[in-house]
Amino acid sequence: MTILRRCLVAAVGLLAAAAQAAFAAPKVEDSIAQRVLACTGCHGAQGRAASDGYYPRIAGKPATYLYNQLLSFRDGRRQYTLMNKLLTPLSDDYLREIANHFASLDLPYPPAQRATGSVDALSRGEELVLKGDTARRIPACVQCHGSALMGVAPAIPALIGMPRDYLNAQLGAWRTGNRHALEPDCMAQVSQRLDPADISALSQWLAALPVPAGAKPADRLPTALPLNCGGVPELRP
C-alpha cells in the first residue's frame, strides 16, 4: 500500500470515528433523581411547586402521603389526565421509590402569599383551622395535620406552604366528589360539610401562614384522629 493510500485510509477511519462519536447517544446518569426530572416540568425545580399557583409542592412531604397520591392518580381515585396517563404503567415499587425520593428533599419554602380576604373571612378560616365547627361536625385542621400544620409522618400532608388556588381546588374537588382517597375518605366527609365560603376562608388563612425555617412533618399526633381515614389506618380513633 502506498503512503498516499495509507494516509487516505487513515483519514477515512478518523472521519468515521469522529462521526460515530458525534452521533453517539450521550451517557445519562441512571438514578431516581435523574428519572424524576420529568416531574419538575409541572411541580417546579426539585418539586418545590410551580409558580402558577396550581401544581403543589411535593418536596419534603411525608413519603406515604406522596405514595398514596401516586397510587390514587394511577388507580383513578384522583382525576388529572396527565398524571393518570403518566403513572398508569408504573408499579407500586416504582411509585414508592419516587415518593421516597421527593420526601427526602429538605428545601426552603417560598414566602407566604398575602391574604386578600376580608377580616371576617380570615377570622372564619382561623376558627376552622384551630377549633373546627362542632355543630357541623367539622374537626379542627390541627387535630389531623398537627399543631404546626406541617403534616404528620408517615401519611398526613402539610396545610401551609401551598398556594391558595391549589388548596381551593382540592377542597372543592373533595366537596363535589371529583377527588377521592382510600376509604373511608375522611377528607371527603369534612369537605362536604364545608360551604364554598368556608373553603375560601380556609385557603386564604392557610396560604398566608409562613413556613418556619427548618419546619418538618411531626413524628406523631398527641391523640388519635377524630375520624377514620383510609390512608392512615394506624391513626384511627
C-alpha positions as semicolon CSV with decimal commas, in nm:
position;residue;x (nm);y (nm);z (nm)
1;M;0,000;0,000;0,000
2;T;0,142;0,338;-0,100
3;I;0,197;0,610;0,156
4;L;-0,079;0,819;-0,006
5;R;-0,324;0,530;0,010
6;R;-0,238;0,465;0,376
7;C;-0,299;0,832;0,455
8;L;-0,635;0,822;0,280
9;V;-0,742;0,508;0,468
10;A;-0,632;0,660;0,797
11;A;-0,816;0,983;0,721
12;V;-1,136;0,796;0,635
13;G;-1,104;0,597;0,960
14;L;-1,062;0,913;1,165
15;L;-1,363;1,075;0,997
16;A;-1,574;0,767;1,060
17;A;-1,471;0,760;1,425
18;A;-1,544;1,131;1,462
19;A;-1,887;1,090;1,302
20;Q;-1,969;0,796;1,529
21;A;-1,866;0,997;1,835
22;A;-2,072;1,295;1,720
23;F;-2,388;1,093;1,679
24;A;-2,345;0,859;1,976
25;A;-2,612;0,892;2,243
26;P;-2,480;1,088;2,541
27;K;-2,437;0,898;2,863
28;V;-2,711;0,983;3,112
29;E;-2,693;0,923;3,485
30;D;-2,925;0,637;3,577
31;S;-3,065;0,744;3,912
32;I;-3,404;0,819;4,059
33;A;-3,309;1,189;4,076
34;Q;-3,246;1,189;3,701
35;R;-3,561;0,992;3,618
36;V;-3,796;1,219;3,811
37;L;-3,676;1,533;3,634
38;A;-3,991;1,484;3,425
39;C;-4,193;1,569;3,736
40;T;-4,026;1,908;3,773
41;G;-4,175;2,036;3,447
42;C;-4,503;2,086;3,639
43;H;-4,404;2,070;4,005
44;G;-4,110;2,308;3,978
45;A;-3,737;2,257;4,025
46;Q;-3,675;1,975;4,274
47;G;-4,050;1,957;4,338
48;R;-4,065;2,299;4,506
49;A;-4,403;2,386;4,338
50;A;-4,478;2,570;4,016
51;S;-4,521;2,946;4,001
52;D;-4,875;2,927;3,860
53;G;-5,031;2,853;4,198
54;Y;-5,192;2,525;4,096
55;Y;-4,930;2,250;4,090
56;P;-4,834;2,174;4,450
57;R;-4,500;2,135;4,622
58;I;-4,404;1,770;4,661
59;A;-4,057;1,812;4,809
60;G;-4,040;1,717;5,176
61;K;-4,395;1,581;5,201
62;P;-4,437;1,259;5,405
63;A;-4,339;0,960;5,194
64;T;-4,655;0,755;5,249
65;Y;-4,872;1,057;5,168
66;L;-4,692;1,103;4,835
67;Y;-4,714;0,730;4,767
68;N;-5,090;0,728;4,837
69;Q;-5,142;1,019;4,596
70;L;-4,942;0,849;4,321
71;L;-5,150;0,534;4,371
72;S;-5,471;0,739;4,360
73;F;-5,373;0,901;4,029
74;R;-5,266;0,570;3,880
75;D;-5,577;0,386;4,000
76;G;-5,825;0,661;3,913
77;R;-5,928;0,796;4,254
78;R;-5,778;1,132;4,157
79;Q;-5,850;1,270;3,812
80;Y;-5,594;1,466;3,615
81;T;-5,533;1,324;3,269
82;L;-5,160;1,399;3,251
83;M;-5,090;1,234;3,586
84;N;-5,325;0,943;3,517
85;K;-5,156;0,856;3,187
86;L;-4,804;0,916;3,317
87;L;-4,846;0,680;3,611
88;T;-5,059;0,405;3,454
89;P;-4,765;0,180;3,355
90;L;-4,570;0,222;3,680
91;S;-4,551;-0,044;3,953
92;D;-4,620;0,001;4,323
93;D;-4,249;-0,036;4,398
94;Y;-4,151;0,232;4,147
95;L;-4,414;0,471;4,281
96;R;-4,280;0,417;4,630
97;E;-3,928;0,492;4,507
98;I;-4,050;0,819;4,357
99;A;-4,233;0,909;4,679
100;N;-3,929;0,832;4,894
101;H;-3,708;1,048;4,673
102;F;-3,922;1,361;4,698
103;A;-3,990;1,303;5,068
104;S;-3,615;1,305;5,135
105;L;-3,564;1,655;4,991
106;D;-3,510;1,925;5,253
107;L;-3,558;2,256;5,075
108;P;-3,665;2,604;5,186
109;Y;-4,022;2,721;5,127
110;P;-4,118;3,040;4,940
111;P;-4,269;3,338;5,124
112;A;-4,635;3,308;5,221
113;Q;-4,898;3,464;4,998
114;R;-5,053;3,793;5,103
115;A;-5,406;3,747;5,237
116;T;-5,669;3,928;5,032
117;G;-5,984;3,813;5,213
118;S;-6,191;4,023;5,445
119;V;-6,128;4,032;5,820
120;D;-6,441;3,822;5,876
121;A;-6,332;3,561;5,621
122;L;-5,985;3,532;5,771
123;S;-6,131;3,505;6,119
124;R;-6,358;3,223;5,999
125;G;-6,061;3,048;5,839
126;E;-5,860;3,070;6,158
127;E;-6,153;2,937;6,361
128;L;-6,196;2,635;6,135
129;V;-5,823;2,557;6,138
130;L;-5,771;2,588;6,512
131;K;-6,114;2,499;6,658
132;G;-6,329;2,345;6,385
133;D;-6,706;2,368;6,391
134;T;-6,861;2,126;6,639
135;A;-7,219;2,198;6,534
136;R;-7,141;2,085;6,178
137;R;-6,913;1,801;6,286
138;I;-6,606;1,964;6,129
139;P;-6,290;1,885;6,327
140;A;-6,014;2,142;6,359
141;C;-5,745;2,107;6,092
142;V;-5,479;2,088;6,363
143;Q;-5,637;1,770;6,502
144;C;-5,521;1,582;6,192
145;H;-5,246;1,791;6,032
146;G;-5,057;1,872;6,351
147;S;-5,036;2,182;6,567
148;A;-4,776;2,335;6,332
149;L;-4,989;2,239;6,027
150;M;-4,679;2,079;5,871
151;G;-4,838;1,735;5,849
152;V;-4,762;1,416;6,037
153;A;-4,543;1,124;5,930
154;P;-4,593;0,895;5,756
155;A;-4,902;0,996;5,559
156;I;-5,063;1,330;5,656
157;P;-4,959;1,634;5,448
158;A;-4,884;1,991;5,546
159;L;-5,152;2,256;5,501
160;I;-4,915;2,551;5,490
161;G;-4,656;2,626;5,225
162;M;-4,910;2,558;4,948
163;P;-5,071;2,802;4,702
164;R;-5,418;2,932;4,780
165;D;-5,552;2,824;4,440
166;Y;-5,435;2,468;4,495
167;L;-5,599;2,448;4,839
168;N;-5,922;2,586;4,695
169;A;-5,917;2,341;4,406
170;Q;-5,854;2,032;4,618
171;L;-6,108;2,110;4,890
172;G;-6,358;2,194;4,619
173;A;-6,284;1,867;4,435
174;W;-6,343;1,666;4,752
175;R;-6,663;1,859;4,822
176;T;-6,806;1,790;4,476
177;G;-6,689;1,427;4,461
178;N;-6,423;1,481;4,193
179;R;-6,141;1,374;4,422
180;H;-6,133;1,055;4,627
181;A;-5,892;0,897;4,874
182;L;-5,869;0,548;5,021
183;E;-6,187;0,457;5,204
184;P;-6,302;0,569;5,449
185;D;-6,238;0,904;5,280
186;C;-6,226;1,138;5,579
187;M;-6,133;1,446;5,375
188;A;-6,440;1,398;5,157
189;Q;-6,655;1,384;5,471
190;V;-6,502;1,705;5,608
191;S;-6,507;1,893;5,278
192;Q;-6,872;1,809;5,214
193;R;-6,961;1,976;5,544
194;L;-6,788;2,297;5,434
195;D;-6,964;2,554;5,221
196;P;-6,780;2,746;4,946
197;A;-6,727;3,047;5,173
198;D;-6,564;2,820;5,433
199;I;-6,329;2,674;5,171
200;S;-6,229;3,022;5,056
201;A;-6,172;3,133;5,416
202;L;-5,960;2,827;5,492
203;S;-5,743;2,863;5,184
204;Q;-5,694;3,236;5,244
205;W;-5,584;3,191;5,604
206;L;-5,363;2,887;5,543
207;A;-5,185;3,030;5,238
208;A;-5,095;3,344;5,435
209;L;-4,910;3,147;5,705
210;P;-4,530;3,140;5,662
211;V;-4,344;2,812;5,695
212;P;-4,084;2,843;5,973
213;A;-3,726;2,768;5,875
214;G;-3,645;2,401;5,922
215;A;-4,011;2,301;5,977
216;K;-4,088;1,936;5,906
217;P;-4,381;1,696;5,949
218;A;-4,443;1,592;6,310
219;D;-4,345;1,241;6,415
220;R;-4,684;1,170;6,571
221;L;-5,014;1,319;6,686
222;P;-5,079;1,361;7,059
223;T;-5,418;1,188;7,021
224;A;-5,595;0,965;6,771
225;L;-5,757;1,115;6,464
226;P;-6,115;1,242;6,512
227;L;-6,229;1,044;6,204
228;N;-6,142;0,715;6,039
229;C;-5,911;0,781;5,745
230;G;-5,823;0,509;5,497
231;G;-5,478;0,650;5,420
232;V;-5,362;0,635;5,781
233;P;-5,519;0,325;5,939
234;E;-5,259;0,323;6,216
235;L;-5,403;0,652;6,350
236;R;-5,768;0,552;6,360
237;P;-5,970;0,666;6,664
